[in-house]
Amino acid sequence: MKNPVVGFIGLGLMGGNMVECLQKNGFEPVVMDLNKDAVAAVVDRGAREASSAKELASSCDIIMLCLTTSDVVEGLMYGADGILAGIKSGAVVIDFGTSIPASTRKIGADLAAKGAGMIDAPLGRTPAHAKDGLLNIMAAGDKDTFDKVQPVLDILGENVFYLGALGAGHTTKLINNFMGMTTVSAMSQAFAVAERAGVDRQQLYDIMSTGPSNSPFMGFCKNYAVDDVSDLGFSIANANKDLGYFLKMVEDMGTRSEIAEGTSNNLQAAVDDGMSQGNVPEIFDYFMKLKD
């Protein structure tokens, strides 16, 4: 695509910073979000607001989504004023969110019937990286479609990985988040058990961090459990959603993940305890209160 018109739906912390990055690189995107303050911020920098997903899709060559759930994505795709109602032949939808792979493949098939393409491209790293075009992007879909949009992905990401058939990006992201959130839950409980056992939490970190258990996630858990600094920037609610999606994905494969079931139970219990908006290492507080 030469000089594509880009539409962007979802101006949260990540999406808003991605739009700012695009604007710094010469794009004037068409945007949509329920948060009118977020819309106003990007419109002040030269973006244009669309009144519906149908209107946005009808005027754009690339439609980018940075949304919270598969249900939200499907609602925007299939509504009377949705993306499918307005999309042009040859346009490409890019889903940057963390979605259920089966839903992604269904949407992709329906877009293909309209002559449009789809790339699932979930993200790694933080909103700060998004502003500077330094995201990790796990992209999948038809190779010709990927090649068409790669120049724009390269603006947003420092590392853009092509993973194959549509759905492979969301599959990889769910596996990645299963590993990460299980690690955080396990390490947070390790600090809680140390406290209950009378073991100094700082000393536990000093010992564990010199061995193969050391990782950036251990650092985030230590920051909260030892230093009372919550800096991972990923909520218990989001982690709980992603573990649920992971479990749905493995169920669709005809198997199960008992480890993920345990992590999901812990995250759901923390949500039920009113901790949904806390960063994931704050699950330490739930483990400190946990009774037999």
ZIVEN-V738404 format. One record per residue. N is the residue number from 1. SS is DSSP state (H for helix, E for strand, C for the rest). PHI is phi in whole degrees, 0 to 359 (none if undefined). D_LAST is the distance of its C-alpha to the last C-alpha in Angstrom with 2 decimals. Layout:
n | ss | phi | d_last
N | SS | PHI | D_LAST
N | SS | PHI | D_LAST
This chain:
n | ss | phi | d_last
1 | C | none | 59.48
2 | C | 254 | 61.84
3 | C | 51 | 60.84
4 | C | 291 | 58.21
5 | C | 275 | 57.17
6 | E | 253 | 53.40
7 | E | 254 | 51.24
8 | E | 220 | 47.72
9 | E | 243 | 45.14
10 | C | 113 | 41.96
11 | C | 253 | 42.54
12 | C | 288 | 39.07
13 | H | 304 | 38.43
14 | H | 288 | 39.04
15 | H | 297 | 41.75
16 | H | 299 | 43.61
17 | H | 288 | 43.90
18 | H | 295 | 45.02
19 | H | 296 | 47.74
20 | H | 300 | 48.81
21 | H | 299 | 49.16
22 | H | 299 | 51.29
23 | H | 295 | 53.41
24 | H | 293 | 54.00
25 | C | 254 | 55.31
26 | C | 96 | 57.84
27 | C | 274 | 56.08
28 | C | 239 | 56.43
29 | C | 289 | 53.59
30 | E | 264 | 53.31
31 | E | 232 | 49.92
32 | E | 207 | 47.72
33 | C | 193 | 44.55
34 | C | 289 | 43.29
35 | C | 277 | 43.00
36 | H | 291 | 46.61
37 | H | 293 | 46.18
38 | H | 295 | 45.08
39 | H | 297 | 48.09
40 | H | 299 | 50.42
41 | H | 297 | 49.43
42 | H | 278 | 50.44
43 | H | 295 | 53.44
44 | C | 298 | 54.72
45 | C | 263 | 54.82
46 | C | 115 | 56.86
47 | C | 284 | 54.55
48 | E | 238 | 55.46
49 | E | 272 | 53.16
50 | C | 263 | 53.22
51 | C | 272 | 52.85
52 | C | 204 | 51.12
53 | H | 294 | 49.69
54 | H | 298 | 52.83
55 | H | 297 | 55.11
56 | H | 300 | 53.22
57 | H | 297 | 53.32
58 | H | 291 | 57.01
59 | C | 250 | 57.97
60 | C | 237 | 55.86
61 | C | 270 | 56.13
62 | E | 233 | 52.53
63 | E | 247 | 49.70
64 | E | 258 | 46.54
65 | E | 241 | 43.19
66 | C | 227 | 40.25
67 | C | 239 | 37.93
68 | C | 271 | 34.28
69 | C | 218 | 33.75
70 | H | 298 | 35.68
71 | H | 299 | 36.16
72 | H | 294 | 37.92
73 | H | 299 | 40.06
74 | H | 296 | 41.07
75 | H | 300 | 41.91
76 | H | 286 | 44.26
77 | H | 284 | 45.78
78 | H | 256 | 46.53
79 | C | 294 | 47.34
80 | C | 302 | 50.93
81 | C | 252 | 51.33
82 | C | 270 | 49.13
83 | H | 298 | 49.82
84 | H | 298 | 51.09
85 | H | 288 | 53.61
86 | H | 239 | 55.18
87 | C | 292 | 54.67
88 | C | 268 | 57.81
89 | C | 300 | 58.70
90 | C | 93 | 57.97
91 | C | 285 | 55.24
92 | E | 228 | 51.83
93 | E | 263 | 48.36
94 | E | 241 | 45.83
95 | E | 261 | 42.15
96 | C | 274 | 40.37
97 | C | 284 | 37.05
98 | C | 255 | 34.11
99 | C | 236 | 34.83
100 | C | 283 | 34.20
101 | H | 304 | 36.87
102 | H | 297 | 38.00
103 | H | 294 | 38.75
104 | H | 300 | 40.63
105 | H | 293 | 42.78
106 | H | 297 | 43.60
107 | H | 298 | 44.73
108 | H | 301 | 46.69
109 | H | 295 | 48.57
110 | H | 290 | 49.48
111 | H | 293 | 50.71
112 | H | 300 | 52.76
113 | H | 296 | 54.46
114 | C | 264 | 55.65
115 | C | 82 | 56.92
116 | C | 251 | 54.16
117 | E | 247 | 51.68
118 | E | 216 | 48.02
119 | E | 233 | 46.05
120 | E | 266 | 42.26
121 | E | 216 | 41.67
122 | E | 298 | 38.13
123 | E | 245 | 37.83
124 | E | 241 | 36.30
125 | C | 84 | 36.38
126 | C | 241 | 36.42
127 | H | 303 | 38.60
128 | H | 297 | 40.48
129 | H | 295 | 41.49
130 | H | 300 | 42.55
131 | H | 298 | 45.05
132 | C | 260 | 46.71
133 | C | 70 | 46.77
134 | C | 242 | 44.38
135 | E | 288 | 41.77
136 | E | 266 | 40.68
137 | E | 237 | 41.71
138 | E | 257 | 40.69
139 | E | 260 | 43.56
140 | E | 211 | 44.39
141 | C | 144 | 47.01
142 | C | 307 | 50.63
143 | H | 297 | 52.17
144 | H | 296 | 55.24
145 | H | 293 | 53.12
146 | H | 301 | 51.04
147 | H | 300 | 54.30
148 | H | 295 | 55.57
149 | H | 256 | 52.75
150 | H | 303 | 51.92
151 | H | 303 | 54.20
152 | H | 284 | 52.14
153 | H | 300 | 48.82
154 | H | 293 | 50.27
155 | H | 289 | 50.78
156 | H | 273 | 47.11
157 | E | 237 | 45.59
158 | E | 285 | 46.16
159 | E | 235 | 44.80
160 | E | 247 | 45.54
161 | E | 258 | 44.39
162 | E | 262 | 46.01
163 | C | 247 | 43.68
164 | C | 109 | 45.80
165 | C | 297 | 45.60
166 | C | 309 | 44.21
167 | C | 102 | 40.43
168 | H | 292 | 39.96
169 | H | 294 | 39.26
170 | H | 294 | 36.42
171 | H | 299 | 35.07
172 | H | 296 | 35.18
173 | H | 296 | 33.57
174 | H | 293 | 30.60
175 | H | 296 | 30.17
176 | H | 300 | 30.53
177 | H | 287 | 27.92
178 | H | 302 | 25.46
179 | H | 297 | 25.96
180 | H | 294 | 25.90
181 | H | 287 | 22.87
182 | H | 294 | 20.81
183 | H | 298 | 22.09
184 | H | 296 | 21.23
185 | H | 297 | 17.62
186 | H | 295 | 17.25
187 | H | 291 | 19.16
188 | H | 295 | 17.39
189 | H | 290 | 14.00
190 | H | 300 | 16.07
191 | H | 294 | 17.29
192 | H | 293 | 13.96
193 | H | 296 | 12.80
194 | H | 300 | 16.33
195 | H | 299 | 16.10
196 | H | 295 | 13.08
197 | H | 274 | 15.07
198 | C | 82 | 18.24
199 | C | 268 | 20.03
200 | C | 295 | 22.53
201 | H | 294 | 21.83
202 | H | 296 | 25.58
203 | H | 294 | 26.15
204 | H | 302 | 23.50
205 | H | 297 | 25.41
206 | H | 302 | 28.72
207 | H | 285 | 27.84
208 | H | 294 | 26.25
209 | C | 285 | 29.00
210 | C | 271 | 31.69
211 | C | 246 | 30.50
212 | C | 290 | 30.31
213 | C | 285 | 26.97
214 | C | 297 | 28.96
215 | C | 193 | 29.61
216 | H | 304 | 30.35
217 | H | 296 | 26.83
218 | H | 300 | 25.53
219 | H | 298 | 27.99
220 | H | 297 | 26.73
221 | H | 293 | 23.11
222 | H | 295 | 24.46
223 | H | 304 | 26.65
224 | H | 276 | 23.77
225 | H | 290 | 21.12
226 | C | 254 | 23.90
227 | C | 257 | 26.83
228 | C | 60 | 25.37
229 | C | 244 | 27.83
230 | C | 257 | 26.84
231 | C | 227 | 29.60
232 | C | 287 | 28.61
233 | C | 78 | 30.10
234 | C | 219 | 28.07
235 | E | 280 | 25.81
236 | H | 300 | 22.32
237 | H | 299 | 24.15
238 | H | 294 | 26.68
239 | H | 298 | 24.25
240 | H | 297 | 22.37
241 | H | 298 | 25.83
242 | H | 294 | 26.93
243 | H | 293 | 23.97
244 | H | 298 | 24.72
245 | H | 295 | 28.35
246 | H | 300 | 27.56
247 | H | 296 | 25.72
248 | H | 296 | 28.73
249 | H | 297 | 31.08
250 | H | 290 | 29.67
251 | H | 297 | 29.59
252 | H | 297 | 33.25
253 | C | 277 | 33.89
254 | C | 83 | 32.70
255 | C | 224 | 29.67
256 | C | 211 | 26.01
257 | C | 233 | 23.80
258 | H | 294 | 20.36
259 | H | 295 | 19.72
260 | H | 296 | 20.88
261 | H | 299 | 18.74
262 | H | 295 | 15.57
263 | H | 297 | 17.17
264 | H | 298 | 18.30
265 | H | 299 | 14.95
266 | H | 296 | 13.77
267 | H | 295 | 17.14
268 | H | 296 | 17.21
269 | H | 297 | 13.96
270 | H | 294 | 15.65
271 | H | 299 | 18.82
272 | H | 297 | 17.34
273 | C | 272 | 16.16
274 | C | 86 | 19.84
275 | C | 255 | 19.99
276 | C | 301 | 22.38
277 | C | 271 | 25.33
278 | C | 286 | 23.73
279 | E | 293 | 24.59
280 | H | 304 | 22.15
281 | H | 300 | 21.28
282 | H | 290 | 20.03
283 | H | 298 | 16.82
284 | H | 310 | 16.02
285 | H | 296 | 15.48
286 | H | 296 | 12.83
287 | H | 294 | 10.93
288 | H | 292 | 11.65
289 | H | 268 | 10.07
290 | C | 294 | 6.86
291 | C | 251 | 3.79
292 | C | 282 | 0.00
